[in-house]
Amino acid sequence: MEKQNIKAMKDVQNTQDTRNVDIQRVGIKNIDLPLTIQRKNNTDQIVSAIAKVAVSLPRNYKGTHMSRFVEVLNEWEHKNLLGVDIKGCLEKVIQKLHAQSGILEFKFKYFINKKAPVSKLSAPMSYECLFKGKIENNKYKFILGVKVPVTTLCPCSKEISQNGAHNQRAIIDVKISYPETDHIWLEDLIDLIEGCASCPLYSLLKRQDEKYVTERAWDNPKFVEDVLRDVVVKLRHHPVITEFEVDCEAFESIHNHSAWAYQKEENIKK
């Protein structure tokens, strides 16, 4: 078979740009990937994740090579390391793209078999989670995030009403950072957050369980401010967490709006 003469293709991305603009982040997002999550019980859970990966781009380059992002993610996926070695994957991306900084982010749903409080019947409970790695100025930071649905019951409503009090579902969105030498399990972070609500949520409840959760919320009324402060105190006193961000939103059952509270703290272990 006669060999074809292949004309050398021009690398347009590597051509010079003259607009004098350094780009802080350029890359790909909304790429679906299977992710290996290590569980606290020494097993793995394979989840469907949505990835975002990006690097910095110096002003003198016209563009980055988008296919190289996918090449590295594909390489780490075949090694079953995508959710295990985020730092190594990000370092490879930065090296392959000749960049100075970069981010790698995975969003996914994580499932925990959760027992009902009285009947002890078990069913999967899903939580929206985040793994994010950042390298800037040769320093690596890992961010672990989870959105935990809970119940809150209004203290004011309980105080002023003869019968009942309004309660609602709330979402506590927590992001934390800690040193590379330490580790925090998703299960432990979720337990910490759920303990700050009027009552946790469950996937499966029998009548005796419903009685428990409604009475538990009644005995433990909390404003959104109470929930936020309780989470903040626990995170401040955690032995390894160095910074955190907490966003609490209660979807009010008697108002056409949400109640909301937010706190971010850095360098709390100085």
Number of C-alpha atoms within 10 A of each C-alpha: 3 4 5 6 6 6 6 6 6 8 9 12 13 13 12 12 14 10 9 10 12 12 13 14 14 17 20 16 14 12 13 14 17 17 24 18 19 15 14 12 7 6 8 12 14 13 17 16 23 18 22 18 25 25 27 21 23 18 16 15 18 15 19 21 15 15 10 14 23 15 13 16 22 14 13 20 17 9 9 16 17 23 21 14 12 21 21 14 22 26 21 16 25 20 12 14 19 14 16 16 23 24 26 25 20 24 21 22 16 22 15 16 13 17 17 21 18 15 13 13 15 16 16 14 16 18 17 15 20 21 19 22 22 22 19 13 7 9 8 17 15 20 16 19 23 24 22 22 25 21 23 29 29 20 18 13 15 17 12 10 10 8 8 12 17 17 24 16 17 25 19 26 19 26 20 21 21 19 12 10 6 9 11 14 11 20 14 11 18 19 12 15 25 20 15 23 28 27 25 20 19 21 14 18 21 14 9 12 18 16 12 17 21 16 13 16 20 21 14 16 24 23 19 23 15 17 24 23 17 17 22 22 11 14 24 17 11 12 11 17 20 18 18 22 17 21 17 24 20 24 19 19 12 10 8 7 10 16 14 18 18 17 14 13 14 14 10 14 13 5
